């Protein structure tokens, strides 16, 4: 064999490796763990949560932004993993550069009682658990940046309602909020009372009307938007998305109108679709892109 032929044969494997190496790097995958748990003194129980770790988490020492991603009614912490395909979608968004590497925390709000809020009587305080126990726990357990700029919240349906309320109650903690097909809360105090009589302990009906009124003011997203102080109108970047065939379109539309009337900056999207995972899987890449813009500095 001539010297040129020998050298050429030796170079072929290196040339092949050089050509496929970028593809191998682009194919890096993150990791999801869907049955983690922590103890809650507030809820007097062990609470499950799931996590997505970005592709380079285990090979780096860096700290990452965090997205709290809330499931809808009837699902649990596995919903976004099983039906939302968060691993595939997040990996693709990070690998193609449309989203920055981030940790995604998915808590369970379907065990014990369903929902992301404190209840009327203070017996079940999920919102307090979220802020006082869950967030400090995961942000200490994982390499997560703890500044407001690097923290976002999003969710679908019931989780969209949680997204609205968490960001409206604590605009000091979140850079971006992305409610998807959101339940926007009660329309008035009587609605809370009537719903409580039908679906919970009927003795709740004997509670004073003032309690129902204060609960309405605390957990109606539209009321909170209409009462938002001027100095926090730009505290959170808002991305609201609801399908044109979604049964929750009215509440989301009214919040969009209220934000327009109050000059509260926000993005509002109405796409073809209903209240289903097909719609939300298409929403997630845009959510990741939007919150990543908030994590960056310009």
C-alpha positions as CSV (number, residue, x, y, z in Angstrom):
1,X,0.0,0.0,0.0
2,X,1.3,3.4,-0.9
3,X,2.0,5.9,1.9
4,X,-0.8,8.1,0.7
5,X,-3.3,5.2,0.7
6,X,-2.2,4.2,4.2
7,X,-2.6,7.7,5.5
8,X,-6.0,8.1,3.8
9,X,-7.3,4.9,5.5
10,X,-6.0,6.1,8.9
11,X,-7.8,9.4,8.4
12,X,-11.2,7.9,7.6
13,X,-12.2,7.1,11.2
14,X,-11.2,10.5,12.4
15,X,-13.0,12.2,9.6
16,X,-16.1,10.2,10.3
17,X,-15.9,11.1,14.0
18,X,-15.4,14.7,13.2
19,X,-18.6,14.6,11.1
20,X,-20.8,12.9,13.6
21,X,-19.5,14.5,16.7
22,X,-21.8,17.6,16.4
23,X,-24.8,15.3,16.0
24,X,-23.8,13.4,19.0
25,X,-23.5,16.5,21.1
26,X,-26.8,17.8,19.8
27,X,-28.4,14.5,20.9
28,X,-27.6,15.0,24.5
29,X,-30.6,14.3,26.7
30,X,-31.8,15.5,30.0
31,X,-33.3,13.4,32.8
32,X,-36.7,13.2,34.4
33,X,-37.4,11.8,37.9
34,X,-41.1,11.5,38.5
35,X,-41.6,10.1,42.0
36,X,-39.5,12.2,44.4
37,X,-40.9,13.3,47.7
38,X,-40.4,15.6,50.6
39,X,-42.0,16.0,54.0
40,X,-44.4,18.8,54.6
41,X,-45.2,20.1,58.1
42,X,-47.8,22.4,56.7
43,X,-49.8,19.7,54.9
44,X,-48.8,17.0,57.5
45,X,-47.8,14.6,54.8
46,X,-45.1,13.5,52.4
47,X,-45.5,15.4,49.1
48,X,-44.5,14.1,45.7
49,X,-42.8,16.1,43.0
50,X,-41.1,15.5,39.7
51,X,-38.1,17.2,38.1
52,X,-36.5,17.7,34.8
53,X,-32.7,18.2,34.8
54,X,-31.2,19.7,31.6
55,X,-28.7,17.7,29.4
56,X,-25.5,19.1,31.0
57,X,-26.7,19.1,34.6
58,X,-24.7,16.1,35.7
59,X,-21.5,17.1,33.9
60,X,-21.3,20.7,35.0
61,X,-21.1,22.6,38.3
62,X,-23.2,25.6,37.2
63,X,-26.5,26.7,38.7
64,X,-29.6,26.9,36.6
65,X,-32.7,29.0,36.2
66,X,-35.9,27.2,37.3
67,X,-39.4,26.8,35.9
68,X,-42.2,25.7,38.2
69,X,-44.6,23.8,35.9
70,X,-48.0,23.0,37.3
71,X,-50.3,20.2,36.2
72,X,-54.1,20.4,35.8
73,X,-57.0,18.9,37.7
74,X,-57.0,15.1,37.6
75,X,-53.3,14.8,36.9
76,X,-50.4,14.8,39.4
77,X,-46.7,15.5,39.2
78,X,-46.3,13.0,36.4
79,X,-48.8,14.7,34.0
80,X,-46.3,16.9,32.2
81,X,-43.9,13.9,31.9
82,X,-46.4,11.3,30.8
83,X,-48.7,13.3,28.6
84,X,-46.9,16.6,28.2
85,X,-43.7,14.9,26.9
86,X,-41.6,17.4,28.8
87,X,-38.3,15.5,28.4
88,X,-38.6,15.4,24.6
89,X,-39.8,19.0,24.3
90,X,-37.4,20.5,26.8
91,X,-34.4,18.6,25.3
92,X,-35.2,19.8,21.8
93,X,-35.7,23.5,22.9
94,X,-32.4,23.5,24.8
95,X,-30.5,21.6,22.1
96,X,-31.7,23.9,19.3
97,X,-31.0,27.0,21.3
98,X,-34.5,28.4,21.5
99,X,-34.5,27.9,25.3
100,X,-31.7,28.2,27.9
101,X,-30.9,25.1,30.0
102,X,-33.2,25.1,33.0
103,X,-34.4,22.9,35.8
104,X,-38.2,22.2,35.7
105,X,-40.0,21.4,39.0
106,X,-43.4,19.7,38.8
107,X,-45.2,19.4,42.1
108,X,-48.2,17.2,43.0
109,X,-51.4,19.1,43.8
110,X,-53.8,16.2,43.6
111,X,-53.1,14.3,46.8
112,X,-55.1,14.9,50.0
113,X,-57.0,17.7,48.4
114,X,-56.9,19.0,44.8
115,X,-55.7,22.5,44.1
116,X,-52.9,25.0,44.5
117,X,-54.6,27.3,47.0
118,X,-55.2,27.5,50.7
119,X,-58.8,26.6,51.6
120,X,-61.4,28.7,53.1
121,X,-60.9,27.7,56.7
122,X,-57.1,27.4,56.7
123,X,-57.2,23.6,57.3
124,X,-55.4,22.9,53.9
125,X,-52.7,25.4,53.1
126,X,-51.2,24.3,49.7
127,X,-50.1,27.8,48.7
128,X,-48.2,28.2,52.0
129,X,-46.6,24.8,51.4
130,X,-45.5,25.9,47.9
131,X,-43.8,29.1,49.0
132,X,-42.6,28.2,52.5
133,X,-41.6,24.6,52.0
134,X,-41.4,23.3,48.4
135,X,-39.5,26.2,46.8
136,X,-36.9,26.5,49.6
137,X,-36.4,22.7,49.6
138,X,-35.8,22.2,45.9
139,X,-33.8,25.3,45.5
140,X,-31.4,24.0,48.2
141,X,-31.5,20.4,47.0
142,X,-30.6,21.2,43.4
143,X,-28.3,23.7,41.7
144,X,-30.9,26.3,41.2
145,X,-30.4,30.1,41.0
146,X,-32.5,31.7,43.7
147,X,-32.9,35.3,42.3
148,X,-36.2,36.4,41.0
149,X,-34.8,36.9,37.5
150,X,-34.1,33.2,37.2
151,X,-37.4,31.9,38.4
152,X,-40.6,31.4,36.4
153,X,-44.0,29.7,36.8
154,X,-46.3,28.1,34.2
155,X,-49.2,25.6,34.2
156,X,-52.2,24.4,32.5
157,X,-55.9,24.6,33.5
158,X,-56.0,24.3,37.3
159,X,-52.2,24.8,37.1
160,X,-52.9,27.9,34.9
161,X,-55.0,29.2,37.7
162,X,-52.2,28.5,40.2
163,X,-49.8,30.3,37.9
164,X,-52.0,33.4,37.8
165,X,-52.4,33.5,41.6
166,X,-48.8,32.7,42.5
167,X,-47.4,35.4,40.3
168,X,-50.1,37.9,41.3
169,X,-49.6,37.2,45.0
170,X,-45.8,37.1,44.8
171,X,-44.6,39.2,41.9
172,X,-41.4,39.7,43.9
173,X,-40.5,36.0,43.2
174,X,-41.1,35.4,39.5
175,X,-39.6,37.0,36.4
176,X,-42.2,35.4,34.1
177,X,-45.6,33.7,34.4
178,X,-47.3,31.6,31.7
179,X,-50.9,30.5,32.4
180,X,-52.2,28.1,29.8
181,X,-55.9,27.5,29.3
182,X,-56.2,28.7,32.9
183,X,-59.0,28.5,35.4
184,X,-59.2,32.1,36.4
185,X,-61.0,31.8,39.7
186,X,-64.5,32.6,41.0
187,X,-66.6,35.4,39.4
188,X,-68.0,36.5,42.8
189,X,-68.3,35.5,46.4
190,X,-71.6,33.7,45.9
191,X,-70.1,31.3,43.4
192,X,-67.6,30.2,46.1
193,X,-70.3,29.7,48.6
194,X,-72.6,27.7,46.2
195,X,-69.7,25.6,45.0
196,X,-68.7,24.8,48.6
197,X,-72.2,23.7,49.5
198,X,-72.3,21.3,46.6
199,X,-68.8,19.8,46.7
200,X,-67.5,20.1,50.2
201,X,-68.8,20.1,53.8
202,X,-72.2,21.7,53.8
203,X,-71.4,23.3,57.2
204,X,-69.2,25.8,55.2
205,X,-72.4,27.5,54.2
206,X,-72.7,28.7,57.8
207,X,-69.5,30.7,57.6
208,X,-69.9,34.5,57.5
209,X,-70.3,36.1,54.1
210,X,-67.3,38.3,54.8
211,X,-65.1,35.2,54.6
212,X,-66.4,34.2,51.2
213,X,-65.9,37.8,50.1
214,X,-62.3,38.0,51.3
215,X,-61.5,34.6,49.7
216,X,-63.0,35.8,46.4
217,X,-60.7,38.9,46.5
218,X,-57.7,36.7,47.2
219,X,-58.3,34.0,44.5
220,X,-60.0,35.8,41.6
221,X,-57.3,36.4,39.1
222,X,-59.4,39.0,37.3
223,X,-60.1,40.9,40.6
224,X,-56.4,40.9,41.4
225,X,-55.5,42.2,38.0
226,X,-58.1,45.0,38.3
227,X,-56.7,46.0,41.7
228,X,-53.0,45.7,40.8
229,X,-51.0,48.7,42.1
230,X,-49.3,50.8,39.4
231,X,-45.8,50.2,40.7
232,X,-45.9,46.4,40.0
233,X,-47.6,46.4,36.6
234,X,-44.2,45.5,35.0
235,X,-43.0,43.3,37.8
236,X,-43.8,40.1,35.9
237,X,-43.6,39.2,32.2
238,X,-46.9,37.6,31.3
239,X,-47.6,35.0,28.5
240,X,-51.3,34.0,28.4
241,X,-52.4,31.2,26.0
242,X,-55.9,29.7,25.5
243,X,-57.4,27.9,22.6
244,X,-60.3,29.3,20.6
245,X,-62.4,26.2,21.3
246,X,-61.5,26.0,25.0
247,X,-64.4,26.2,27.5
248,X,-62.3,28.5,29.7
249,X,-61.8,31.1,26.9
250,X,-64.1,33.7,28.5
251,X,-62.2,34.1,31.7
252,X,-58.8,34.3,29.9
253,X,-60.2,36.8,27.4
254,X,-61.6,39.0,30.3
255,X,-58.2,39.0,32.0
256,X,-56.6,40.0,28.7
257,X,-59.1,42.9,28.4
258,X,-58.5,43.9,32.0
259,X,-54.7,43.9,31.5
260,X,-55.2,46.1,28.4
261,X,-57.4,48.5,30.3
262,X,-54.8,48.7,33.1
263,X,-51.8,49.0,30.7
264,X,-50.3,45.9,32.1
265,X,-47.8,44.5,29.6
266,X,-48.5,40.9,28.5
267,X,-48.5,38.5,25.6
268,X,-51.9,37.0,24.7
269,X,-52.2,34.0,22.4
270,X,-55.3,32.4,21.0
271,X,-54.6,29.4,18.7
272,X,-56.7,26.8,17.1
273,X,-57.5,24.1,19.6
274,X,-59.3,23.1,22.8
275,X,-58.6,22.0,26.3
276,X,-56.3,19.1,25.7
277,X,-52.7,17.8,25.7
278,X,-52.3,18.4,21.9
279,X,-52.7,22.1,22.6
280,X,-50.5,22.2,25.7
281,X,-47.6,20.2,24.1
282,X,-47.6,22.8,21.4
283,X,-47.6,25.6,24.0
284,X,-44.6,24.3,26.0
285,X,-41.8,25.2,23.5
286,X,-43.2,28.8,23.4
287,X,-43.3,28.9,27.2
288,X,-39.7,27.8,27.4
289,X,-38.6,30.4,24.9
290,X,-40.6,33.1,26.6
291,X,-39.2,32.4,30.1
292,X,-35.7,32.1,28.7
293,X,-36.0,35.6,27.4
294,X,-36.7,36.7,30.9
295,X,-33.7,34.7,32.3
296,X,-31.3,36.6,29.9
297,X,-29.9,40.0,30.3
298,X,-30.0,42.5,27.4
